[in-house]
């Protein structure tokens, strides 16, 4: 099985288990996630998310839009000096 086949065969439950292991630094059985395992799991999480999640739900998504109620039209102003 190649990498792409592995990603395509991942279930949402496997995705959540990998994501939780990366977040907590340990596997469900309590064993520590090694740096190599963390790197591989993170790559799988990103690849799976690209195929199955909306952009806003993916790892690393940054919302660059204005929030409701923002009144700043000048992109050079920061929230601290908005009127």
Secondary structure, DSSP 8 states (H G I E B T S, - for coil): --HHHHHHH--HHHHHHHHHHHHHSB-TTS-B--HHHHHHHHHHHHHHHHHHS-GGGSTT----S--TT-----TTS-GGG--
